[in-house]
Amino acid sequence: MKLATYSTSDDATPRVGLVRDKELVPLADNGIKGDMTSLLEAGIDINVIETVTKGKPGLPLSSVTLHAPVPLPGKILALGLNYGDHIAETGFKKPEFQMWFNKQRNCANGPYADINLPVVSDNLDYEAELCLVIGKRCKHVPVERAHEVIGGYFCGNDVSVRDWQLRVPTFQIGKSFDTHGPMGPWLVTPDEVGNPHDLDILCVVNGEERQRSNTKHLIFNCFDAIAHLSQAFTLDVGDVLFMGTPSGVGVAMKPPSFMKVGDVVRVEIEKLGYIENTVVAESGETLIG
């Protein structure tokens, strides 16, 4: 099942809809109200959703604006150096332990929204990644039960401002600029995905293939990630995990190739769809209040 967060030209309030072919069936119109997080908290009942939406009219997908499946996650956590080929191209050592960093929740962005080229940097890079969202609040989850707490999967682009990322020991600021966490295009439930560790993943910039791999090459898989993180702190419903990127990032090219205004970057993952974002210049306007 594919569930999207969307708004319309007549109503900017984000709502949840069932994606069916090229249509989106509003859940609120069929008695299922609430945002994606509240839907996850209540437990996504696929049978109920299918029953109440069966035969009901939908909106053309082309007529709505799609947002990040969880528009403002409680936590966005990203796993660094999690593909062997990416480790090789960066020159870093293979980590002994999982290397997590925060992406501030303000970076969350829609699947087809613009990405800002920051006023303060031109070192703008892409990272195609598998994302998962936590569907059940959890702590101390063993690996063999980690699948129970996953609410769904979607594509992500861990957009990175490389000079800000690499000039300090922690990556947080360089990974957290506004608009630098495009996600979507929708949440795909685990039953439809099947094995999350055998999905082709692709990144294309301006029509040129930059990254191609498969999630079977993850060093630490989705279940490892949940087991590890939940030893330290509670994972809440709606938290998003970015699972790392394969080789082919711009900073590792010779010479480095960073994104510019007008560039279009597409991240596509088997069974999940694709996101596609255009780079625009950040305004740099002062905002107070």
C-alpha angles and dihedrals in degrees: 000000000000119000122186135191108224146159133201135223088254096048124029093191109116113240136171125252138177112245110222117174104306094339136085118213111205110233094203090061088057100050099270108112134178139063126287094271094052089046090053091047091053090047121254104259103199094188093053093047092048091048098049094044098044110125093356119136120254139201119253108259088227090063098058135066113238118215131192105294088244101030097197111016120199090231133010111196125181130197116222129210095010101144120065095221091052091051089052094051093048095049092230122134120255105266118244090210134031109280110216130178135176127253106198112243091240089073092068109121139175124266094250101025124118123270118221122235097215122240088228100052145028094195094102115158139176132227120187110215144172111238130198131191125216112242101181129040106247148172132183094011115178116227092248091058099039092099088066093068099048113106097187149309137253143162122276139185113209093205109200135198095210102198091049090044098050104038093074132042093246120063097205103107095041089052097044109060114137113277092015098116108066111177138175145358083206141323113271113203119236094247090063095044097049110182107021090194097070105055126126113236126198139179123194126184117196089340093308117118110236105163132028125165144117130253089238084081094064109125092208111027130212094271093048089052095054093045091050099045095043091059087067106036143356116275110219130209109274096026111139127216122200107206103206137268135264126230124295103074118152097243091061095053119103103264098017114254115209126185120263136198108291096026116134118212123192127192117193129181126185113260092004103073125226143286123212126191136181123219115236132176115265111239096225090212115159112247121196119165 
